[in-house]
Amino acid sequence: MKIAQMTGNRALKEQAVYEHRLAMKKVGINPIVPLTNLLQLPFLISWFFSLEYMSKMPGLYPQMTT
């Protein structure tokens, strides 16, 4: 695949992509499954924002000062 990209050979690149997809299908890997990790992103962002909020209010949350 790298050789096809470096040389700009479109046919070789398409063949490499096709073979990669066949290999993934043969092993049973679904290319959509790793994208489900993006569902964790909203929870992570809200967690960071809540920690920031708590650290800026030492009157309500004195444990966050140390």
PDBQT receptor file of N, H, CA, C and O in Angstrom, charges set to zero:
ATOM      1  N   MET A   1       0.834  -1.182   0.000  1.00  0.00    +0.000 N 
ATOM      2  CA  MET A   1       0.000   0.000   0.000  1.00  0.00    +0.000 C 
ATOM      3  C   MET A   1       0.876   1.242   0.000  1.00  0.00    +0.000 C 
ATOM      4  O   MET A   1       0.592   2.199  -0.720  1.00  0.00    +0.000 OA
ATOM      5  N   LYS A   2       1.957   1.238   0.813  1.00  0.00    +0.000 N 
ATOM      6  H   LYS A   2       2.187   0.460   1.397  1.00  0.00    +0.000 HD
ATOM      7  CA  LYS A   2       2.833   2.400   0.850  1.00  0.00    +0.000 C 
ATOM      8  C   LYS A   2       3.517   2.623  -0.488  1.00  0.00    +0.000 C 
ATOM      9  O   LYS A   2       3.681   3.760  -0.931  1.00  0.00    +0.000 OA
ATOM     10  N   ILE A   3       3.912   1.537  -1.124  1.00  0.00    +0.000 N 
ATOM     11  H   ILE A   3       3.778   0.613  -0.764  1.00  0.00    +0.000 HD
ATOM     12  CA  ILE A   3       4.573   1.661  -2.427  1.00  0.00    +0.000 C 
ATOM     13  C   ILE A   3       3.610   2.259  -3.442  1.00  0.00    +0.000 C 
ATOM     14  O   ILE A   3       3.998   3.107  -4.245  1.00  0.00    +0.000 OA
ATOM     15  N   ALA A   4       2.361   1.820  -3.407  1.00  0.00    +0.000 N 
ATOM     16  H   ALA A   4       2.047   1.131  -2.754  1.00  0.00    +0.000 HD
ATOM     17  CA  ALA A   4       1.362   2.344  -4.335  1.00  0.00    +0.000 C 
ATOM     18  C   ALA A   4       1.119   3.827  -4.089  1.00  0.00    +0.000 C 
ATOM     19  O   ALA A   4       0.942   4.588  -5.040  1.00  0.00    +0.000 OA
ATOM     20  N   GLN A   5       1.107   4.247  -2.833  1.00  0.00    +0.000 N 
ATOM     21  H   GLN A   5       1.250   3.628  -2.060  1.00  0.00    +0.000 HD
ATOM     22  CA  GLN A   5       0.908   5.662  -2.525  1.00  0.00    +0.000 C 
ATOM     23  C   GLN A   5       2.107   6.494  -2.934  1.00  0.00    +0.000 C 
ATOM     24  O   GLN A   5       1.957   7.601  -3.452  1.00  0.00    +0.000 OA
ATOM     25  N   MET A   6       3.303   5.960  -2.701  1.00  0.00    +0.000 N 
ATOM     26  H   MET A   6       3.425   5.061  -2.280  1.00  0.00    +0.000 HD
ATOM     27  CA  MET A   6       4.505   6.720  -3.029  1.00  0.00    +0.000 C 
ATOM     28  C   MET A   6       4.693   6.868  -4.533  1.00  0.00    +0.000 C 
ATOM     29  O   MET A   6       5.146   7.910  -5.007  1.00  0.00    +0.000 OA
ATOM     30  N   THR A   7       4.347   5.827  -5.280  1.00  0.00    +0.000 N 
ATOM     31  H   THR A   7       3.979   4.981  -4.895  1.00  0.00    +0.000 HD
ATOM     32  CA  THR A   7       4.527   5.889  -6.735  1.00  0.00    +0.000 C 
ATOM     33  C   THR A   7       3.345   6.541  -7.433  1.00  0.00    +0.000 C 
ATOM     34  O   THR A   7       3.456   6.963  -8.584  1.00  0.00    +0.000 OA
ATOM     35  N   GLY A   8       2.219   6.625  -6.746  1.00  0.00    +0.000 N 
ATOM     36  H   GLY A   8       2.129   6.282  -5.810  1.00  0.00    +0.000 HD
ATOM     37  CA  GLY A   8       1.037   7.220  -7.358  1.00  0.00    +0.000 C 
ATOM     38  C   GLY A   8       0.313   6.259  -8.283  1.00  0.00    +0.000 C 
ATOM     39  O   GLY A   8      -0.481   6.679  -9.124  1.00  0.00    +0.000 OA
ATOM     40  N   ASN A   9       0.584   4.977  -8.129  1.00  0.00    +0.000 N 
ATOM     41  H   ASN A   9       1.229   4.636  -7.445  1.00  0.00    +0.000 HD
ATOM     42  CA  ASN A   9      -0.046   3.959  -8.963  1.00  0.00    +0.000 C 
ATOM     43  C   ASN A   9      -1.435   3.663  -8.416  1.00  0.00    +0.000 C 
ATOM     44  O   ASN A   9      -1.585   2.987  -7.398  1.00  0.00    +0.000 OA
ATOM     45  N   ARG A  10      -2.436   4.171  -9.097  1.00  0.00    +0.000 N 
ATOM     46  H   ARG A  10      -2.315   4.720  -9.924  1.00  0.00    +0.000 HD
ATOM     47  CA  ARG A  10      -3.812   4.056  -8.617  1.00  0.00    +0.000 C 
ATOM     48  C   ARG A  10      -4.319   2.612  -8.650  1.00  0.00    +0.000 C 
ATOM     49  O   ARG A  10      -5.009   2.174  -7.730  1.00  0.00    +0.000 OA
ATOM     50  N   ALA A  11      -3.983   1.886  -9.693  1.00  0.00    +0.000 N 
ATOM     51  H   ALA A  11      -3.422   2.242 -10.441  1.00  0.00    +0.000 HD
ATOM     52  CA  ALA A  11      -4.451   0.504  -9.817  1.00  0.00    +0.000 C 
ATOM     53  C   ALA A  11      -3.850  -0.368  -8.718  1.00  0.00    +0.000 C 
ATOM     54  O   ALA A  11      -4.536  -1.217  -8.149  1.00  0.00    +0.000 OA
ATOM     55  N   LEU A  12      -2.582  -0.159  -8.425  1.00  0.00    +0.000 N 
ATOM     56  H   LEU A  12      -2.025   0.531  -8.888  1.00  0.00    +0.000 HD
ATOM     57  CA  LEU A  12      -1.931  -0.929  -7.369  1.00  0.00    +0.000 C 
ATOM     58  C   LEU A  12      -2.526  -0.599  -6.004  1.00  0.00    +0.000 C 
ATOM     59  O   LEU A  12      -2.675  -1.478  -5.155  1.00  0.00    +0.000 OA
ATOM     60  N   LYS A  13      -2.863   0.662  -5.800  1.00  0.00    +0.000 N 
ATOM     61  H   LYS A  13      -2.742   1.376  -6.490  1.00  0.00    +0.000 HD
ATOM     62  CA  LYS A  13      -3.472   1.072  -4.532  1.00  0.00    +0.000 C 
ATOM     63  C   LYS A  13      -4.855   0.441  -4.377  1.00  0.00    +0.000 C 
ATOM     64  O   LYS A  13      -5.193  -0.062  -3.305  1.00  0.00    +0.000 OA
ATOM     65  N   GLU A  14      -5.649   0.465  -5.436  1.00  0.00    +0.000 N 
ATOM     66  H   GLU A  14      -5.374   0.873  -6.307  1.00  0.00    +0.000 HD
ATOM     67  CA  GLU A  14      -6.985  -0.149  -5.373  1.00  0.00    +0.000 C 
ATOM     68  C   GLU A  14      -6.892  -1.641  -5.110  1.00  0.00    +0.000 C 
ATOM     69  O   GLU A  14      -7.714  -2.196  -4.380  1.00  0.00    +0.000 OA
ATOM     70  N   GLN A  15      -5.898  -2.296  -5.698  1.00  0.00    +0.000 N 
ATOM     71  H   GLN A  15      -5.230  -1.846  -6.290  1.00  0.00    +0.000 HD
ATOM     72  CA  GLN A  15      -5.714  -3.723  -5.471  1.00  0.00    +0.000 C 
ATOM     73  C   GLN A  15      -5.327  -3.989  -4.012  1.00  0.00    +0.000 C 
ATOM     74  O   GLN A  15      -5.805  -4.950  -3.410  1.00  0.00    +0.000 OA
ATOM     75  N   ALA A  16      -4.471  -3.149  -3.450  1.00  0.00    +0.000 N 
ATOM     76  H   ALA A  16      -4.082  -2.369  -3.939  1.00  0.00    +0.000 HD
ATOM     77  CA  ALA A  16      -4.060  -3.319  -2.061  1.00  0.00    +0.000 C 
ATOM     78  C   ALA A  16      -5.240  -3.108  -1.117  1.00  0.00    +0.000 C 
ATOM     79  O   ALA A  16      -5.391  -3.844  -0.142  1.00  0.00    +0.000 OA
ATOM     80  N   VAL A  17      -6.071  -2.115  -1.396  1.00  0.00    +0.000 N 
ATOM     81  H   VAL A  17      -5.948  -1.517  -2.188  1.00  0.00    +0.000 HD
ATOM     82  CA  VAL A  17      -7.252  -1.863  -0.567  1.00  0.00    +0.000 C 
ATOM     83  C   VAL A  17      -8.209  -3.044  -0.654  1.00  0.00    +0.000 C 
ATOM     84  O   VAL A  17      -8.765  -3.477   0.356  1.00  0.00    +0.000 OA
ATOM     85  N   TYR A  18      -8.398  -3.561  -1.859  1.00  0.00    +0.000 N 
ATOM     86  H   TYR A  18      -7.946  -3.210  -2.679  1.00  0.00    +0.000 HD
ATOM     87  CA  TYR A  18      -9.292  -4.710  -2.050  1.00  0.00    +0.000 C 
ATOM     88  C   TYR A  18      -8.785  -5.925  -1.275  1.00  0.00    +0.000 C 
ATOM     89  O   TYR A  18      -9.565  -6.614  -0.617  1.00  0.00    +0.000 OA
ATOM     90  N   GLU A  19      -7.485  -6.186  -1.352  1.00  0.00    +0.000 N 
ATOM     91  H   GLU A  19      -6.851  -5.626  -1.886  1.00  0.00    +0.000 HD
ATOM     92  CA  GLU A  19      -6.917  -7.331  -0.634  1.00  0.00    +0.000 C 
ATOM     93  C   GLU A  19      -7.027  -7.142   0.878  1.00  0.00    +0.000 C 
ATOM     94  O   GLU A  19      -7.261  -8.101   1.614  1.00  0.00    +0.000 OA
ATOM     95  N   HIS A  20      -6.858  -5.906   1.336  1.00  0.00    +0.000 N 
ATOM     96  H   HIS A  20      -6.667  -5.127   0.739  1.00  0.00    +0.000 HD
ATOM     97  CA  HIS A  20      -6.996  -5.622   2.767  1.00  0.00    +0.000 C 
ATOM     98  C   HIS A  20      -8.430  -5.887   3.234  1.00  0.00    +0.000 C 
ATOM     99  O   HIS A  20      -8.647  -6.476   4.293  1.00  0.00    +0.000 OA
ATOM    100  N   ARG A  21      -9.389  -5.455   2.448  1.00  0.00    +0.000 N 
ATOM    101  H   ARG A  21      -9.213  -4.976   1.588  1.00  0.00    +0.000 HD
ATOM    102  CA  ARG A  21     -10.794  -5.704   2.807  1.00  0.00    +0.000 C 
ATOM    103  C   ARG A  21     -11.117  -7.185   2.816  1.00  0.00    +0.000 C 
ATOM    104  O   ARG A  21     -11.839  -7.664   3.691  1.00  0.00    +0.000 OA
ATOM    105  N   LEU A  22     -10.584  -7.915   1.841  1.00  0.00    +0.000 N 
ATOM    106  H   LEU A  22      -9.998  -7.526   1.130  1.00  0.00    +0.000 HD
ATOM    107  CA  LEU A  22     -10.809  -9.363   1.820  1.00  0.00    +0.000 C 
ATOM    108  C   LEU A  22     -10.194 -10.038   3.041  1.00  0.00    +0.000 C 
ATOM    109  O   LEU A  22     -10.802 -10.932   3.630  1.00  0.00    +0.000 OA
ATOM    110  N   ALA A  23      -8.997  -9.615   3.419  1.00  0.00    +0.000 N 
ATOM    111  H   ALA A  23      -8.503  -8.889   2.940  1.00  0.00    +0.000 HD
ATOM    112  CA  ALA A  23      -8.340 -10.207   4.583  1.00  0.00    +0.000 C 
ATOM    113  C   ALA A  23      -9.137  -9.911   5.851  1.00  0.00    +0.000 C 
ATOM    114  O   ALA A  23      -9.282 -10.784   6.707  1.00  0.00    +0.000 OA
ATOM    115  N   MET A  24      -9.652  -8.694   5.978  1.00  0.00    +0.000 N 
ATOM    116  H   MET A  24      -9.534  -7.986   5.282  1.00  0.00    +0.000 HD
ATOM    117  CA  MET A  24     -10.458  -8.352   7.156  1.00  0.00    +0.000 C 
ATOM    118  C   MET A  24     -11.748  -9.169   7.181  1.00  0.00    +0.000 C 
ATOM    119  O   MET A  24     -12.178  -9.628   8.240  1.00  0.00    +0.000 OA
ATOM    120  N   LYS A  25     -12.354  -9.346   6.026  1.00  0.00    +0.000 N 
ATOM    121  H   LYS A  25     -12.004  -8.974   5.166  1.00  0.00    +0.000 HD
ATOM    122  CA  LYS A  25     -13.589 -10.126   5.956  1.00  0.00    +0.000 C 
ATOM    123  C   LYS A  25     -13.320 -11.594   6.290  1.00  0.00    +0.000 C 
ATOM    124  O   LYS A  25     -14.128 -12.245   6.952  1.00  0.00    +0.000 OA
ATOM    125  N   LYS A  26     -12.180 -12.106   5.830  1.00  0.00    +0.000 N 
ATOM    126  H   LYS A  26     -11.523 -11.577   5.292  1.00  0.00    +0.000 HD
ATOM    127  CA  LYS A  26     -11.830 -13.503   6.073  1.00  0.00    +0.000 C 
ATOM    128  C   LYS A  26     -11.640 -13.760   7.568  1.00  0.00    +0.000 C 
ATOM    129  O   LYS A  26     -12.049 -14.804   8.075  1.00  0.00    +0.000 OA
ATOM    130  N   VAL A  27     -11.026 -12.821   8.268  1.00  0.00    +0.000 N 
ATOM    131  H   VAL A  27     -10.693 -11.973   7.857  1.00  0.00    +0.000 HD
ATOM    132  CA  VAL A  27     -10.776 -12.973   9.697  1.00  0.00    +0.000 C 
ATOM    133  C   VAL A  27     -12.034 -12.673  10.506  1.00  0.00    +0.000 C 
ATOM    134  O   VAL A  27     -12.177 -13.149  11.632  1.00  0.00    +0.000 OA
ATOM    135  N   GLY A  28     -12.942 -11.886   9.939  1.00  0.00    +0.000 N 
ATOM    136  H   GLY A  28     -12.826 -11.499   9.024  1.00  0.00    +0.000 HD
ATOM    137  CA  GLY A  28     -14.188 -11.571  10.629  1.00  0.00    +0.000 C 
ATOM    138  C   GLY A  28     -14.179 -10.230  11.327  1.00  0.00    +0.000 C 
ATOM    139  O   GLY A  28     -14.903 -10.033  12.303  1.00  0.00    +0.000 OA
ATOM    140  N   ILE A  29     -13.369  -9.302  10.840  1.00  0.00    +0.000 N 
ATOM    141  H   ILE A  29     -12.781  -9.461  10.047  1.00  0.00    +0.000 HD
ATOM    142  CA  ILE A  29     -13.285  -7.976  11.437  1.00  0.00    +0.000 C 
ATOM    143  C   ILE A  29     -14.235  -7.040  10.703  1.00  0.00    +0.000 C 
ATOM    144  O   ILE A  29     -14.180  -6.915   9.479  1.00  0.00    +0.000 OA
ATOM    145  N   ASN A  30     -15.099  -6.389  11.459  1.00  0.00    +0.000 N 
ATOM    146  H   ASN A  30     -15.143  -6.490  12.453  1.00  0.00    +0.000 HD
ATOM    147  CA  ASN A  30     -16.014  -5.411  10.891  1.00  0.00    +0.000 C 
ATOM    148  C   ASN A  30     -15.367  -4.033  10.996  1.00  0.00    +0.000 C 
ATOM    149  O   ASN A  30     -14.981  -3.632  12.095  1.00  0.00    +0.000 OA
ATOM    150  N   PRO A  31     -15.233  -3.290   9.889  1.00  0.00    +0.000 N 
ATOM    151  CA  PRO A  31     -14.552  -1.996   9.955  1.00  0.00    +0.000 C 
ATOM    152  C   PRO A  31     -15.337  -0.918  10.705  1.00  0.00    +0.000 C 
ATOM    153  O   PRO A  31     -14.774   0.133  11.013  1.00  0.00    +0.000 OA
ATOM    154  N   ILE A  32     -16.604  -1.144  11.005  1.00  0.00    +0.000 N 
ATOM    155  H   ILE A  32     -17.060  -1.997  10.754  1.00  0.00    +0.000 HD
ATOM    156  CA  ILE A  32     -17.417  -0.154  11.703  1.00  0.00    +0.000 C 
ATOM    157  C   ILE A  32     -17.243  -0.255  13.222  1.00  0.00    +0.000 C 
ATOM    158  O   ILE A  32     -17.424   0.741  13.923  1.00  0.00    +0.000 OA
ATOM    159  N   VAL A  33     -16.906  -1.404  13.730  1.00  0.00    +0.000 N 
ATOM    160  H   VAL A  33     -16.760  -2.213  13.161  1.00  0.00    +0.000 HD
ATOM    161  CA  VAL A  33     -16.843  -1.634  15.174  1.00  0.00    +0.000 C 
ATOM    162  C   VAL A  33     -15.853  -0.702  15.884  1.00  0.00    +0.000 C 
ATOM    163  O   VAL A  33     -16.201  -0.175  16.940  1.00  0.00    +0.000 OA
ATOM    164  N   PRO A  34     -14.641  -0.469  15.367  1.00  0.00    +0.000 N 
ATOM    165  CA  PRO A  34     -13.748   0.459  16.081  1.00  0.00    +0.000 C 
ATOM    166  C   PRO A  34     -14.305   1.883  16.175  1.00  0.00    +0.000 C 
ATOM    167  O   PRO A  34     -13.923   2.631  17.075  1.00  0.00    +0.000 OA
ATOM    168  N   LEU A  35     -15.174   2.259  15.289  1.00  0.00    +0.000 N 
ATOM    169  H   LEU A  35     -15.486   1.652  14.558  1.00  0.00    +0.000 HD
ATOM    170  CA  LEU A  35     -15.756   3.598  15.336  1.00  0.00    +0.000 C 
ATOM    171  C   LEU A  35     -16.733   3.767  16.501  1.00  0.00    +0.000 C 
ATOM    172  O   LEU A  35     -17.076   4.892  16.864  1.00  0.00    +0.000 OA
ATOM    173  N   THR A  36     -17.178   2.666  17.082  1.00  0.00    +0.000 N 
ATOM    174  H   THR A  36     -16.900   1.752  16.787  1.00  0.00    +0.000 HD
ATOM    175  CA  THR A  36     -18.097   2.774  18.212  1.00  0.00    +0.000 C 
ATOM    176  C   THR A  36     -17.413   3.358  19.445  1.00  0.00    +0.000 C 
ATOM    177  O   THR A  36     -18.086   3.802  20.376  1.00  0.00    +0.000 OA
ATOM    178  N   ASN A  37     -16.076   3.360  19.457  1.00  0.00    +0.000 N 
ATOM    179  H   ASN A  37     -15.529   3.000  18.701  1.00  0.00    +0.000 HD
ATOM    180  CA  ASN A  37     -15.358   3.991  20.569  1.00  0.00    +0.000 C 
ATOM    181  C   ASN A  37     -15.605   5.489  20.611  1.00  0.00    +0.000 C 
ATOM    182  O   ASN A  37     -15.416   6.114  21.655  1.00  0.00    +0.000 OA
ATOM    183  N   LEU A  38     -16.020   6.074  19.506  1.00  0.00    +0.000 N 
ATOM    184  H   LEU A  38     -16.174   5.566  18.658  1.00  0.00    +0.000 HD
ATOM    185  CA  LEU A  38     -16.323   7.499  19.489  1.00  0.00    +0.000 C 
ATOM    186  C   LEU A  38     -17.541   7.831  20.345  1.00  0.00    +0.000 C 
ATOM    187  O   LEU A  38     -17.750   8.990  20.704  1.00  0.00    +0.000 OA
ATOM    188  N   LEU A  39     -18.340   6.826  20.671  1.00  0.00    +0.000 N 
ATOM    189  H   LEU A  39     -18.170   5.885  20.380  1.00  0.00    +0.000 HD
ATOM    190  CA  LEU A  39     -19.495   7.064  21.536  1.00  0.00    +0.000 C 
ATOM    191  C   LEU A  39     -19.067   7.444  22.953  1.00  0.00    +0.000 C 
ATOM    192  O   LEU A  39     -19.857   8.017  23.703  1.00  0.00    +0.000 OA
ATOM    193  N   GLN A  40     -17.844   7.136  23.319  1.00  0.00    +0.000 N 
ATOM    194  H   GLN A  40     -17.202   6.671  22.710  1.00  0.00    +0.000 HD
ATOM    195  CA  GLN A  40     -17.344   7.480  24.645  1.00  0.00    +0.000 C 
ATOM    196  C   GLN A  40     -16.970   8.956  24.745  1.00  0.00    +0.000 C 
ATOM    197  O   GLN A  40     -16.873   9.493  25.848  1.00  0.00    +0.000 OA
ATOM    198  N   LEU A  41     -16.764   9.604  23.632  1.00  0.00    +0.000 N 
ATOM    199  H   LEU A  41     -16.842   9.167  22.736  1.00  0.00    +0.000 HD
ATOM    200  CA  LEU A  41     -16.285  10.978  23.625  1.00  0.00    +0.000 C 
ATOM    201  C   LEU A  41     -17.189  11.957  24.370  1.00  0.00    +0.000 C 
ATOM    202  O   LEU A  41     -16.660  12.764  25.135  1.00  0.00    +0.000 OA
ATOM    203  N   PRO A  42     -18.505  11.947  24.207  1.00  0.00    +0.000 N 
ATOM    204  CA  PRO A  42     -19.334  12.885  24.969  1.00  0.00    +0.000 C 
ATOM    205  C   PRO A  42     -19.223  12.693  26.484  1.00  0.00    +0.000 C 
ATOM    206  O   PRO A  42     -19.254  13.669  27.233  1.00  0.00    +0.000 OA
ATOM    207  N   PHE A  43     -19.096  11.461  26.934  1.00  0.00    +0.000 N 
ATOM    208  H   PHE A  43     -19.070  10.668  26.326  1.00  0.00    +0.000 HD
ATOM    209  CA  PHE A  43     -18.956  11.197  28.363  1.00  0.00    +0.000 C 
ATOM    210  C   PHE A  43     -17.621  11.737  28.885  1.00  0.00    +0.000 C 
ATOM    211  O   PHE A  43     -17.561  12.304  29.976  1.00  0.00    +0.000 OA
ATOM    212  N   LEU A  44     -16.573  11.562  28.114  1.00  0.00    +0.000 N 
ATOM    213  H   LEU A  44     -16.622  11.102  27.228  1.00  0.00    +0.000 HD
ATOM    214  CA  LEU A  44     -15.263  12.059  28.508  1.00  0.00    +0.000 C 
ATOM    215  C   LEU A  44     -15.259  13.582  28.598  1.00  0.00    +0.000 C 
ATOM    216  O   LEU A  44     -14.726  14.149  29.552  1.00  0.00    +0.000 OA
ATOM    217  N   ILE A  45     -15.847  14.237  27.614  1.00  0.00    +0.000 N 
ATOM    218  H   ILE A  45     -16.279  13.776  26.839  1.00  0.00    +0.000 HD
ATOM    219  CA  ILE A  45     -15.899  15.699  27.610  1.00  0.00    +0.000 C 
ATOM    220  C   ILE A  45     -16.716  16.217  28.784  1.00  0.00    +0.000 C 
ATOM    221  O   ILE A  45     -16.303  17.171  29.443  1.00  0.00    +0.000 OA
ATOM    222  N   SER A  46     -17.854  15.615  29.056  1.00  0.00    +0.000 N 
ATOM    223  H   SER A  46     -18.189  14.840  28.520  1.00  0.00    +0.000 HD
ATOM    224  CA  SER A  46     -18.674  16.073  30.181  1.00  0.00    +0.000 C 
ATOM    225  C   SER A  46     -17.974  15.820  31.508  1.00  0.00    +0.000 C 
ATOM    226  O   SER A  46     -18.138  16.601  32.445  1.00  0.00    +0.000 OA
ATOM    227  N   TRP A  47     -17.199  14.747  31.607  1.00  0.00    +0.000 N 
ATOM    228  H   TRP A  47     -17.066  14.112  30.846  1.00  0.00    +0.000 HD
ATOM    229  CA  TRP A  47     -16.446  14.470  32.823  1.00  0.00    +0.000 C 
ATOM    230  C   TRP A  47     -15.401  15.550  33.076  1.00  0.00    +0.000 C 
ATOM    231  O   TRP A  47     -15.251  16.020  34.205  1.00  0.00    +0.000 OA
ATOM    232  N   PHE A  48     -14.680  15.944  32.033  1.00  0.00    +0.000 N 
ATOM    233  H   PHE A  48     -14.802  15.562  31.117  1.00  0.00    +0.000 HD
ATOM    234  CA  PHE A  48     -13.678  17.003  32.184  1.00  0.00    +0.000 C 
ATOM    235  C   PHE A  48     -14.321  18.332  32.540  1.00  0.00    +0.000 C 
ATOM    236  O   PHE A  48     -13.799  19.063  33.382  1.00  0.00    +0.000 OA
ATOM    237  N   PHE A  49     -15.440  18.656  31.915  1.00  0.00    +0.000 N 
ATOM    238  H   PHE A  49     -15.864  18.062  31.232  1.00  0.00    +0.000 HD
ATOM    239  CA  PHE A  49     -16.117  19.910  32.238  1.00  0.00    +0.000 C 
ATOM    240  C   PHE A  49     -16.636  19.915  33.675  1.00  0.00    +0.000 C 
ATOM    241  O   PHE A  49     -16.587  20.947  34.345  1.00  0.00    +0.000 OA
ATOM    242  N   SER A  50     -17.126  18.783  34.149  1.00  0.00    +0.000 N 
ATOM    243  H   SER A  50     -17.165  17.945  33.605  1.00  0.00    +0.000 HD
ATOM    244  CA  SER A  50     -17.616  18.735  35.521  1.00  0.00    +0.000 C 
ATOM    245  C   SER A  50     -16.473  18.859  36.523  1.00  0.00    +0.000 C 
ATOM    246  O   SER A  50     -16.637  19.489  37.568  1.00  0.00    +0.000 OA
ATOM    247  N   LEU A  51     -15.316  18.268  36.219  1.00  0.00    +0.000 N 
ATOM    248  H   LEU A  51     -15.183  17.757  35.370  1.00  0.00    +0.000 HD
ATOM    249  CA  LEU A  51     -14.158  18.432  37.098  1.00  0.00    +0.000 C 
ATOM    250  C   LEU A  51     -13.689  19.884  37.124  1.00  0.00    +0.000 C 
ATOM    251  O   LEU A  51     -13.304  20.400  38.173  1.00  0.00    +0.000 OA
ATOM    252  N   GLU A  52     -13.724  20.534  35.970  1.00  0.00    +0.000 N 
ATOM    253  H   GLU A  52     -14.037  20.114  35.118  1.00  0.00    +0.000 HD
ATOM    254  CA  GLU A  52     -13.336  21.940  35.924  1.00  0.00    +0.000 C 
ATOM    255  C   GLU A  52     -14.308  22.793  36.739  1.00  0.00    +0.000 C 
ATOM    256  O   GLU A  52     -13.893  23.696  37.466  1.00  0.00    +0.000 OA
ATOM    257  N   TYR A  53     -15.593  22.504  36.616  1.00  0.00    +0.000 N 
ATOM    258  H   TYR A  53     -15.931  21.771  36.026  1.00  0.00    +0.000 HD
ATOM    259  CA  TYR A  53     -16.615  23.237  37.363  1.00  0.00    +0.000 C 
ATOM    260  C   TYR A  53     -16.414  23.061  38.864  1.00  0.00    +0.000 C 
ATOM    261  O   TYR A  53     -16.488  24.026  39.624  1.00  0.00    +0.000 OA
ATOM    262  N   MET A  54     -16.160  21.829  39.283  1.00  0.00    +0.000 N 
ATOM    263  H   MET A  54     -16.100  21.045  38.665  1.00  0.00    +0.000 HD
ATOM    264  CA  MET A  54     -15.982  21.551  40.705  1.00  0.00    +0.000 C 
ATOM    265  C   MET A  54     -14.715  22.201  41.241  1.00  0.00    +0.000 C 
ATOM    266  O   MET A  54     -14.694  22.633  42.394  1.00  0.00    +0.000 OA
ATOM    267  N   SER A  55     -13.668  22.282  40.444  1.00  0.00    +0.000 N 
ATOM    268  H   SER A  55     -13.685  21.931  39.508  1.00  0.00    +0.000 HD
ATOM    269  CA  SER A  55     -12.422  22.877  40.931  1.00  0.00    +0.000 C 
ATOM    270  C   SER A  55     -12.526  24.394  41.042  1.00  0.00    +0.000 C 
ATOM    271  O   SER A  55     -11.758  25.004  41.787  1.00  0.00    +0.000 OA
ATOM    272  N   LYS A  56     -13.450  25.014  40.326  1.00  0.00    +0.000 N 
ATOM    273  H   LYS A  56     -14.073  24.519  39.722  1.00  0.00    +0.000 HD
ATOM    274  CA  LYS A  56     -13.612  26.461  40.388  1.00  0.00    +0.000 C 
ATOM    275  C   LYS A  56     -14.568  26.903  41.492  1.00  0.00    +0.000 C 
ATOM    276  O   LYS A  56     -14.773  28.102  41.680  1.00  0.00    +0.000 OA
ATOM    277  N   MET A  57     -15.149  25.970  42.218  1.00  0.00    +0.000 N 
ATOM    278  H   MET A  57     -14.982  24.996  42.065  1.00  0.00    +0.000 HD
ATOM    279  CA  MET A  57     -16.094  26.296  43.283  1.00  0.00    +0.000 C 
ATOM    280  C   MET A  57     -15.624  25.674  44.599  1.00  0.00    +0.000 C 
ATOM    281  O   MET A  57     -16.206  24.691  45.059  1.00  0.00    +0.000 OA
ATOM    282  N   PRO A  58     -14.571  26.241  45.212  1.00  0.00    +0.000 N 
ATOM    283  CA  PRO A  58     -14.048  25.635  46.455  1.00  0.00    +0.000 C 
ATOM    284  C   PRO A  58     -15.007  25.757  47.625  1.00  0.00    +0.000 C 
ATOM    285  O   PRO A  58     -14.880  25.015  48.599  1.00  0.00    +0.000 OA
ATOM    286  N   GLY A  59     -15.962  26.674  47.555  1.00  0.00    +0.000 N 
ATOM    287  H   GLY A  59     -16.065  27.277  46.764  1.00  0.00    +0.000 HD
ATOM    288  CA  GLY A  59     -16.933  26.793  48.642  1.00  0.00    +0.000 C 
ATOM    289  C   GLY A  59     -17.854  25.592  48.701  1.00  0.00    +0.000 C 
ATOM    290  O   GLY A  59     -18.206  25.132  49.788  1.00  0.00    +0.000 OA
ATOM    291  N   LEU A  60     -18.250  25.078  47.547  1.00  0.00    +0.000 N 
ATOM    292  H   LEU A  60     -17.965  25.451  46.665  1.00  0.00    +0.000 HD
ATOM    293  CA  LEU A  60     -19.145  23.915  47.500  1.00  0.00    +0.000 C 
ATOM    294  C   LEU A  60     -18.391  22.599  47.597  1.00  0.00    +0.000 C 
ATOM    295  O   LEU A  60     -18.891  21.626  48.162  1.00  0.00    +0.000 OA
ATOM    296  N   TYR A  61     -17.172  22.576  47.037  1.00  0.00    +0.000 N 
ATOM    297  H   TYR A  61     -16.766  23.367  46.578  1.00  0.00    +0.000 HD
ATOM    298  CA  TYR A  61     -16.401  21.346  47.008  1.00  0.00    +0.000 C 
ATOM    299  C   TYR A  61     -15.007  21.592  47.598  1.00  0.00    +0.000 C 
ATOM    300  O   TYR A  61     -14.042  21.745  46.849  1.00  0.00    +0.000 OA
ATOM    301  N   PRO A  62     -14.892  21.632  48.916  1.00  0.00    +0.000 N 
ATOM    302  CA  PRO A  62     -13.567  21.917  49.510  1.00  0.00    +0.000 C 
ATOM    303  C   PRO A  62     -12.555  20.811  49.275  1.00  0.00    +0.000 C 
ATOM    304  O   PRO A  62     -11.353  21.054  49.393  1.00  0.00    +0.000 OA
ATOM    305  N   GLN A  63     -12.995  19.614  48.949  1.00  0.00    +0.000 N 
ATOM    306  H   GLN A  63     -13.971  19.417  48.853  1.00  0.00    +0.000 HD
ATOM    307  CA  GLN A  63     -12.072  18.510  48.708  1.00  0.00    +0.000 C 
ATOM    308  C   GLN A  63     -11.256  18.738  47.424  1.00  0.00    +0.000 C 
ATOM    309  O   GLN A  63     -10.184  18.157  47.262  1.00  0.00    +0.000 OA
ATOM    310  N   MET A  64     -11.760  19.578  46.518  1.00  0.00    +0.000 N 
ATOM    311  H   MET A  64     -12.631  20.051  46.649  1.00  0.00    +0.000 HD
ATOM    312  CA  MET A  64     -11.089  19.785  45.251  1.00  0.00    +0.000 C 
ATOM    313  C   MET A  64      -9.935  20.779  45.349  1.00  0.00    +0.000 C 
ATOM    314  O   MET A  64      -9.235  20.990  44.359  1.00  0.00    +0.000 OA
ATOM    315  N   THR A  65      -9.714  21.392  46.501  1.00  0.00    +0.000 N 
ATOM    316  H   THR A  65     -10.282  21.221  47.306  1.00  0.00    +0.000 HD
ATOM    317  CA  THR A  65      -8.637  22.373  46.633  1.00  0.00    +0.000 C 
ATOM    318  C   THR A  65      -7.281  21.718  46.797  1.00  0.00    +0.000 C 
ATOM    319  O   THR A  65      -6.258  22.345  46.520  1.00  0.00    +0.000 OA
ATOM    320  N   THR A  66      -7.249  20.470  47.243  1.00  0.00    +0.000 N 
ATOM    321  H   THR A  66      -8.079  19.961  47.468  1.00  0.00    +0.000 HD
ATOM    322  CA  THR A  66      -5.967  19.792  47.432  1.00  0.00    +0.000 C 
ATOM    323  C   THR A  66      -5.869  18.580  46.546  1.00  0.00    +0.000 C 
ATOM    324  O   THR A  66      -4.857  17.879  46.568  1.00  0.00    +0.000 OA
TER     325      THR A  66
